[in-house]
Amino acid sequence: MFRLVEKIIRLETGRMAKLAGGSATVWADGTVVLATAVSAKSMKPGIDFIPLTVDYQERAYAAGKIPGGFFKREGKPSEREVLNSRLIDRPIRPLLPEGYFYETQLVASVISIDKGGVADVMAVIAASTALYLSDVPFHSPIGAVRLALVDGNYIVNPT
């Protein structure tokens, strides 16, 4: 547990997704994000890049909405989900070692969200922790906050 401005952030590991290489759940108020990291045991031949896949999933049930009517399923990722996936990917990719060509998947799922929740920031923290706990050689965990400049003052994680 740690305090981030006015929010108490609780970080749990090993309680959910026990079959994943690493998993972390981050709680803050009514927002919960689960991140899992899984890596292949062997390299694919002929790959000269880091095959890292990052998925950020914000399901309708997280906000208490159930798809109905014509659209019964979630569908493709929204633009926001794609951007949040990139938000997670960008700081993590350079920290993986050179020559690490094992296929790796990192999935951050929003389990529940409340108004004013900072699920994207929490997803970065959860993903970093899950990757750190997995068998991936990731030795530099990262954190994230959202900053706003209002009237010359910085505000951390504005709502």
GROMACS elastic network, one bead per residue, 0.5 to 0.9 nm:
[ bonds ]
;  ai    aj funct       b0    kb
    1     8     6  0.68230   500
    1     9     6  0.55774   500
    1    11     6  0.60568   500
    1    12     6  0.87105   500
    2     7     6  0.84759   500
    2     8     6  0.58179   500
    2     9     6  0.53352   500
    2    10     6  0.65949   500
    2    11     6  0.83532   500
    3     6     6  0.68097   500
    3     7     6  0.57508   500
    3     9     6  0.59532   500
    3    10     6  0.87401   500
    4     7     6  0.52781   500
    4     8     6  0.62568   500
    4     9     6  0.68171   500
    4   145     6  0.88009   500
    4   156     6  0.83799   500
    4   157     6  0.87962   500
    5     8     6  0.81428   500
    5   156     6  0.70411   500
    5   157     6  0.83017   500
    7    28     6  0.65468   500
    7    29     6  0.72976   500
    8    27     6  0.82622   500
    8    28     6  0.60155   500
    8    29     6  0.74677   500
    9    26     6  0.68644   500
    9    27     6  0.57337   500
    9    29     6  0.80174   500
    9   122     6  0.87496   500
   10    25     6  0.80960   500
   10    26     6  0.56665   500
   10    28     6  0.64679   500
   11    24     6  0.69144   500
   11    25     6  0.57952   500
   11    27     6  0.64519   500
   11   125     6  0.89223   500
   11   126     6  0.77741   500
   11   129     6  0.89041   500
   12    15     6  0.69089   500
   12    16     6  0.87237   500
   12    23     6  0.85853   500
   12    24     6  0.56680   500
   12    25     6  0.50927   500
   12    26     6  0.64284   500
   12    27     6  0.82450   500
   13    16     6  0.74319   500
   13    22     6  0.80517   500
   13    23     6  0.59346   500
   13    25     6  0.63152   500
   13    26     6  0.88778   500
   13   129     6  0.83185   500
   13   130     6  0.78809   500
   13   133     6  0.85093   500
   14    17     6  0.71974   500
   14    18     6  0.59492   500
   14    22     6  0.74993   500
   14    23     6  0.60823   500
   14    24     6  0.68122   500
   14    25     6  0.86783   500
   15    18     6  0.67053   500
   15    23     6  0.80781   500
   15    24     6  0.80379   500
   15    25     6  0.82243   500
   16    19     6  0.87311   500
   16    23     6  0.69167   500
   16    24     6  0.76114   500
   16    25     6  0.76133   500
   16    34     6  0.80716   500
   17    20     6  0.56931   500
   17    21     6  0.88652   500
   17    22     6  0.80867   500
   17    23     6  0.61679   500
   17    24     6  0.85296   500
   17    34     6  0.86855   500
   17    35     6  0.88423   500
   17    36     6  0.71414   500
   18    21     6  0.78640   500
   18    22     6  0.77496   500
   18    23     6  0.72171   500
   19    22     6  0.81945   500
   19    23     6  0.88368   500
   20    23     6  0.64005   500
   20    36     6  0.62086   500
   20    37     6  0.62457   500
   20    38     6  0.56907   500
   20    39     6  0.89033   500
   20   134     6  0.79373   500
   21    36     6  0.73893   500
   21    37     6  0.56567   500
   21    39     6  0.70322   500
   21   130     6  0.79231   500
   21   131     6  0.80782   500
   21   133     6  0.73387   500
   21   135     6  0.62942   500
   21   136     6  0.83964   500
   22    35     6  0.82805   500
   22    36     6  0.57106   500
   22    37     6  0.51416   500
   22    38     6  0.68621   500
   22   129     6  0.79184   500
   22   131     6  0.60622   500
   22   132     6  0.74201   500
   22   135     6  0.76389   500
   23    34     6  0.72293   500
   23    35     6  0.55993   500
   23    37     6  0.63356   500
   23   126     6  0.79040   500
   23   127     6  0.80254   500
   23   129     6  0.74360   500
   23   131     6  0.76977   500
   23   133     6  0.72145   500
   23   134     6  0.77067   500
   24    33     6  0.82479   500
   24    34     6  0.58474   500
   24    35     6  0.53950   500
   24    36     6  0.66443   500
   24   125     6  0.88278   500
   24   126     6  0.53686   500
   24   127     6  0.72411   500
   24   128     6  0.87422   500
   24   129     6  0.61314   500
   24   130     6  0.51148   500
   24   131     6  0.89065   500
   24   133     6  0.85156   500
   25    32     6  0.69373   500
   25    33     6  0.56038   500
   25    35     6  0.63694   500
   25    36     6  0.88731   500
   25   123     6  0.89650   500
   25   126     6  0.61118   500
   25   129     6  0.89550   500
   25   130     6  0.86159   500
   26    31     6  0.81444   500
   26    32     6  0.57000   500
   26    33     6  0.52996   500
   26    34     6  0.65730   500
   26    35     6  0.84533   500
   26   122     6  0.63611   500
   26   123     6  0.77562   500
   26   125     6  0.76531   500
   26   126     6  0.59175   500
   27    30     6  0.73064   500
   27    31     6  0.58500   500
   27    33     6  0.67321   500
   27    34     6  0.89886   500
   27   122     6  0.80372   500
   28    31     6  0.53349   500
   28    32     6  0.66226   500
   28   117     6  0.77937   500
   28   118     6  0.85544   500
   28   122     6  0.83216   500
   29    32     6  0.81880   500
   29   113     6  0.88377   500
   29   114     6  0.77018   500
   29   117     6  0.78682   500
   30   112     6  0.67202   500
   30   113     6  0.58675   500
   30   114     6  0.52282   500
   30   115     6  0.84148   500
   30   117     6  0.75103   500
   31    62     6  0.86555   500
   31   110     6  0.77599   500
   31   111     6  0.75015   500
   31   112     6  0.51365   500
   31   114     6  0.56201   500
   31   115     6  0.87145   500
   31   117     6  0.58553   500
   31   118     6  0.76561   500
   31   119     6  0.66958   500
   31   122     6  0.87004   500
   32    62     6  0.87863   500
   32   109     6  0.86616   500
   32   110     6  0.61051   500
   32   111     6  0.53579   500
   32   112     6  0.51417   500
   32   113     6  0.64731   500
   32   119     6  0.75202   500
   32   122     6  0.81836   500
   33   108     6  0.66792   500
   33   109     6  0.56816   500
   33   111     6  0.55816   500
   33   112     6  0.72031   500
   33   113     6  0.84903   500
   33   119     6  0.67543   500
   33   120     6  0.88970   500
   33   122     6  0.66330   500
   33   123     6  0.60561   500
   33   126     6  0.70560   500
   34   107     6  0.81053   500
   34   108     6  0.56603   500
   34   109     6  0.52333   500
   34   110     6  0.63981   500
   34   111     6  0.68213   500
   34   123     6  0.75603   500
   34   126     6  0.66969   500
   34   127     6  0.81716   500
   35    56     6  0.88728   500
   35   106     6  0.70729   500
   35   107     6  0.54487   500
   35   109     6  0.61784   500
   35   110     6  0.86478   500
   35   123     6  0.69542   500
   35   124     6  0.88488   500
   35   125     6  0.89428   500
   35   126     6  0.53961   500
   35   127     6  0.51169   500
   35   128     6  0.85434   500
   35   129     6  0.82378   500
   35   130     6  0.61335   500
   35   131     6  0.87509   500
   36   105     6  0.80200   500
   36   106     6  0.57515   500
   36   107     6  0.53400   500
   36   108     6  0.65596   500
   36   109     6  0.85869   500
   36   126     6  0.82471   500
   36   127     6  0.68163   500
   36   130     6  0.55969   500
   36   131     6  0.75278   500
   36   134     6  0.87875   500
   37   104     6  0.72589   500
   37   105     6  0.57501   500
   37   107     6  0.66160   500
   37   108     6  0.89323   500
   37   127     6  0.74134   500
   37   130     6  0.56091   500
   37   131     6  0.54147   500
   37   132     6  0.88545   500
   37   133     6  0.84538   500
   37   134     6  0.64038   500
   37   135     6  0.89201   500
   37   136     6  0.85168   500
   38   103     6  0.85165   500
   38   104     6  0.57388   500
   38   105     6  0.53262   500
   38   106     6  0.66329   500
   38   107     6  0.88460   500
   38   130     6  0.89897   500
   38   131     6  0.80975   500
   38   134     6  0.70858   500
   38   135     6  0.81394   500
   38   136     6  0.82062   500
   39    42     6  0.88067   500
   39   102     6  0.64896   500
   39   103     6  0.57521   500
   39   105     6  0.63405   500
   39   106     6  0.87447   500
   39   134     6  0.80430   500
   39   135     6  0.73075   500
   39   136     6  0.67273   500
   40    43     6  0.71711   500
   40   102     6  0.56428   500
   40   103     6  0.53281   500
   40   104     6  0.63573   500
   40   105     6  0.88304   500
   41   102     6  0.72407   500
   41   103     6  0.85169   500
   42   101     6  0.87835   500
   42   102     6  0.63306   500
   42   103     6  0.82839   500
   43    46     6  0.89864   500
   43    47     6  0.80866   500
   43   100     6  0.84800   500
   43   101     6  0.58622   500
   43   103     6  0.71080   500
   44    47     6  0.63285   500
   44   101     6  0.74497   500
   44   102     6  0.70869   500
   44   103     6  0.78263   500
   45    48     6  0.88644   500
   47    50     6  0.80182   500
   47    51     6  0.81883   500
   47   101     6  0.65897   500
   47   102     6  0.89933   500
   48    51     6  0.88830   500
   48    99     6  0.76561   500
   48   100     6  0.89737   500
   48   101     6  0.68579   500
   49    52     6  0.88938   500
   49    98     6  0.89449   500
   49    99     6  0.78052   500
   49   100     6  0.79975   500
   49   101     6  0.62239   500
   50    93     6  0.79092   500
   50    96     6  0.82614   500
   50    98     6  0.83961   500
   50    99     6  0.77600   500
   50   100     6  0.62462   500
   50   101     6  0.50712   500
   50   102     6  0.71229   500
   50   103     6  0.73907   500
   50   104     6  0.83196   500
   51   100     6  0.86815   500
   51   101     6  0.63092   500
   51   102     6  0.65739   500
   51   104     6  0.62137   500
   51   105     6  0.84377   500
   52    89     6  0.82521   500
   52    93     6  0.76683   500
   52   101     6  0.88265   500
   52   102     6  0.82595   500
   52   103     6  0.61651   500
   52   105     6  0.59360   500
   52   106     6  0.75423   500
   53    85     6  0.89919   500
   53    89     6  0.82229   500
   53   103     6  0.80080   500
   53   104     6  0.62336   500
   53   106     6  0.60902   500
   53   107     6  0.81550   500
   54    85     6  0.56926   500
   54    86     6  0.75656   500
   54    88     6  0.72620   500
   54    89     6  0.62343   500
   54   104     6  0.85613   500
   54   105     6  0.60554   500
   54   107     6  0.58315   500
   54   108     6  0.78966   500
   55    81     6  0.78818   500
   55    82     6  0.77416   500
   55    84     6  0.84297   500
   55    85     6  0.54089   500
   55    86     6  0.86723   500
   55    88     6  0.87545   500
   55   105     6  0.79319   500
   55   106     6  0.63182   500
   55   108     6  0.61750   500
   55   109     6  0.81243   500
   56    77     6  0.85943   500
   56    81     6  0.55867   500
   56    82     6  0.71291   500
   56    83     6  0.87338   500
   56    84     6  0.62438   500
   56    86     6  0.87809   500
   56    88     6  0.82826   500
   56   106     6  0.85469   500
   56   107     6  0.59793   500
   56   109     6  0.59619   500
   56   110     6  0.78947   500
   56   120     6  0.84834   500
   56   123     6  0.77811   500
   57    77     6  0.75225   500
   57    81     6  0.62707   500
   57    82     6  0.89383   500
   57    84     6  0.89651   500
   57    85     6  0.85188   500
   57   107     6  0.75603   500
   57   108     6  0.61633   500
   57   110     6  0.61559   500
   58    61     6  0.85150   500
   58    62     6  0.68823   500
   58    63     6  0.87147   500
   58    77     6  0.86254   500
   58    78     6  0.88790   500
   58    81     6  0.68384   500
   58   108     6  0.85739   500
   58   109     6  0.61462   500
   58   110     6  0.50590   500
   58   111     6  0.77213   500
   58   112     6  0.86762   500
   58   113     6  0.89398   500
   58   119     6  0.88127   500
   59    62     6  0.55697   500
   59    63     6  0.77092   500
   59    65     6  0.87502   500
   59    74     6  0.71533   500
   59   109     6  0.77457   500
   59   110     6  0.67790   500
   59   111     6  0.76296   500
   59   112     6  0.86661   500
   60    63     6  0.57590   500
   60    64     6  0.66100   500
   60    65     6  0.51046   500
   60    66     6  0.60340   500
   60    67     6  0.70042   500
   60    74     6  0.73180   500
   61    65     6  0.50391   500
   61    66     6  0.57151   500
   61    67     6  0.83568   500
   61   111     6  0.78298   500
   61   112     6  0.74573   500
   62    65     6  0.73236   500
   62   110     6  0.63504   500
   62   111     6  0.52108   500
   62   113     6  0.55912   500
   62   114     6  0.85593   500
   63    66     6  0.88371   500
   63   111     6  0.87241   500
   63   112     6  0.61764   500
   63   113     6  0.55601   500
   63   114     6  0.69663   500
   63   115     6  0.89729   500
   64   112     6  0.80597   500
   64   113     6  0.86010   500
   66    72     6  0.83253   500
   67    70     6  0.86136   500
   67    71     6  0.62561   500
   67    72     6  0.50770   500
   67    73     6  0.63391   500
   67    74     6  0.71385   500
   68    71     6  0.58005   500
   68    73     6  0.80211   500
   69    72     6  0.64156   500
   71    74     6  0.75791   500
   71    75     6  0.81952   500
   72    75     6  0.87225   500
   74    77     6  0.81472   500
   75    78     6  0.85536   500
   77    80     6  0.79701   500
   77    81     6  0.58201   500
   77    82     6  0.65218   500
   78    81     6  0.51576   500
   78    82     6  0.63964   500
   78    83     6  0.87197   500
   79    82     6  0.51150   500
   79    83     6  0.61862   500
   79    84     6  0.85779   500
   80    83     6  0.51260   500
   80    84     6  0.60907   500
   80    85     6  0.85410   500
   81    84     6  0.50761   500
   81    85     6  0.60993   500
   81    86     6  0.86732   500
   82    85     6  0.50572   500
   82    86     6  0.64005   500
   82    87     6  0.86657   500
   83    86     6  0.50789   500
   83    87     6  0.61517   500
   83    88     6  0.87957   500
   84    88     6  0.63508   500
   84    89     6  0.85828   500
   84   120     6  0.61222   500
   84   121     6  0.89180   500
   84   123     6  0.84702   500
   84   124     6  0.88118   500
   85    88     6  0.52610   500
   85    89     6  0.61639   500
   85    90     6  0.87336   500
   85   107     6  0.88217   500
   85   108     6  0.83920   500
   85   120     6  0.88016   500
   86    90     6  0.58978   500
   86    91     6  0.89902   500
   87    90     6  0.57824   500
   87    91     6  0.74799   500
   87   120     6  0.79513   500
   87   121     6  0.88114   500
   87   124     6  0.75224   500
   88    91     6  0.64992   500
   88    92     6  0.67510   500
   88    93     6  0.89373   500
   88   120     6  0.82983   500
   88   121     6  0.87495   500
   88   123     6  0.73385   500
   88   124     6  0.52184   500
   88   125     6  0.88025   500
   88   127     6  0.73421   500
   88   128     6  0.83634   500
   89    92     6  0.53459   500
   89    93     6  0.58932   500
   89   106     6  0.89772   500
   89   124     6  0.86877   500
   90    93     6  0.58601   500
   90    94     6  0.74823   500
   91    94     6  0.64998   500
   91    95     6  0.73185   500
   91   124     6  0.89673   500
   91   142     6  0.78438   500
   92    95     6  0.54253   500
   92    96     6  0.69070   500
   92   127     6  0.89904   500
   92   128     6  0.73786   500
   92   138     6  0.86516   500
   92   140     6  0.89151   500
   92   141     6  0.85706   500
   92   142     6  0.78887   500
   93    96     6  0.56342   500
   93    97     6  0.88808   500
   94    97     6  0.77517   500
   94    98     6  0.88397   500
   95    98     6  0.89442   500
   95   138     6  0.67866   500
   95   139     6  0.79766   500
   95   140     6  0.69233   500
   95   141     6  0.89617   500
   96    99     6  0.88567   500
   96   100     6  0.70516   500
   96   136     6  0.82851   500
   96   137     6  0.68357   500
   96   138     6  0.57847   500
   96   139     6  0.83616   500
   96   140     6  0.89370   500
   97   100     6  0.57126   500
   97   137     6  0.70768   500
   97   138     6  0.76170   500
   98   101     6  0.84153   500
   99   102     6  0.89545   500
  100   103     6  0.88348   500
  100   136     6  0.88272   500
  100   137     6  0.83721   500
  101   104     6  0.86725   500
  102   136     6  0.87372   500
  104   136     6  0.82006   500
  106   127     6  0.68186   500
  106   130     6  0.82376   500
  106   131     6  0.75782   500
  107   127     6  0.74082   500
  108   123     6  0.58641   500
  108   124     6  0.82815   500
  108   126     6  0.74455   500
  108   127     6  0.64011   500
  109   123     6  0.78319   500
  110   113     6  0.70154   500
  110   119     6  0.69103   500
  110   120     6  0.89146   500
  110   123     6  0.79105   500
  112   119     6  0.89301   500
  113   116     6  0.84734   500
  113   117     6  0.59995   500
  113   118     6  0.83858   500
  113   119     6  0.70815   500
  114   117     6  0.52885   500
  114   118     6  0.88581   500
  115   118     6  0.88885   500
  115   159     6  0.82947   500
  116   158     6  0.80611   500
  117   120     6  0.86655   500
  117   122     6  0.89729   500
  117   159     6  0.76199   500
  118   121     6  0.55351   500
  118   122     6  0.62753   500
  118   123     6  0.86299   500
  118   145     6  0.88174   500
  118   146     6  0.83634   500
  118   157     6  0.71111   500
  118   158     6  0.87838   500
  118   159     6  0.81522   500
  119   123     6  0.58904   500
  119   124     6  0.87141   500
  120   123     6  0.50081   500
  120   124     6  0.65409   500
  120   125     6  0.89587   500
  121   124     6  0.53336   500
  121   125     6  0.66557   500
  121   126     6  0.88212   500
  121   143     6  0.81659   500
  121   144     6  0.56277   500
  121   145     6  0.58645   500
  121   146     6  0.69813   500
  121   157     6  0.84904   500
  122   125     6  0.51492   500
  122   126     6  0.60965   500
  122   127     6  0.84858   500
  122   143     6  0.86690   500
  122   144     6  0.76456   500
  122   145     6  0.84949   500
  123   126     6  0.50163   500
  123   127     6  0.58401   500
  123   128     6  0.83658   500
  124   127     6  0.51826   500
  124   128     6  0.60751   500
  124   129     6  0.85673   500
  124   142     6  0.77511   500
  124   143     6  0.67071   500
  124   144     6  0.64143   500
  125   128     6  0.52811   500
  125   129     6  0.62350   500
  125   130     6  0.86808   500
  125   141     6  0.82651   500
  125   142     6  0.66436   500
  125   143     6  0.51812   500
  125   144     6  0.64747   500
  126   129     6  0.51395   500
  126   130     6  0.60895   500
  126   131     6  0.85743   500
  126   143     6  0.88884   500
  127   130     6  0.51047   500
  127   131     6  0.60997   500
  127   132     6  0.84695   500
  128   131     6  0.52126   500
  128   132     6  0.60757   500
  128   133     6  0.87004   500
  128   138     6  0.86753   500
  128   140     6  0.84892   500
  128   141     6  0.54574   500
  128   142     6  0.58911   500
  128   143     6  0.75496   500
  129   133     6  0.62189   500
  129   134     6  0.86710   500
  129   141     6  0.64082   500
  129   142     6  0.79890   500
  130   133     6  0.52154   500
  130   134     6  0.62342   500
  131   134     6  0.51505   500
  131   135     6  0.78075   500
  131   136     6  0.65082   500
  131   137     6  0.84644   500
  131   138     6  0.65597   500
  131   141     6  0.81965   500
  132   135     6  0.78537   500
  132   136     6  0.71716   500
  132   137     6  0.76558   500
  132   138     6  0.54358   500
  132   139     6  0.63290   500
  132   140     6  0.75440   500
  132   141     6  0.62963   500
  133   136     6  0.80230   500
  133   138     6  0.85321   500
  134   137     6  0.81060   500
  134   138     6  0.83442   500
  135   138     6  0.82784   500
  136   139     6  0.87744   500
  138   141     6  0.73844   500
  145   156     6  0.65434   500
  145   157     6  0.60470   500
  146   155     6  0.82532   500
  146   156     6  0.57909   500
  146   158     6  0.71793   500
  147   154     6  0.64673   500
  147   155     6  0.56557   500
  147   157     6  0.58624   500
  147   158     6  0.71405   500
  148   153     6  0.80581   500
  148   154     6  0.55590   500
  148   155     6  0.51192   500
  148   156     6  0.66310   500
  148   157     6  0.75174   500
  148   158     6  0.66979   500
  149   152     6  0.59305   500
  149   153     6  0.54717   500
  149   155     6  0.63139   500
  150   153     6  0.52700   500
  150   154     6  0.63433   500
  150   155     6  0.71257   500
  151   154     6  0.84037   500
  155   158     6  0.60326   500
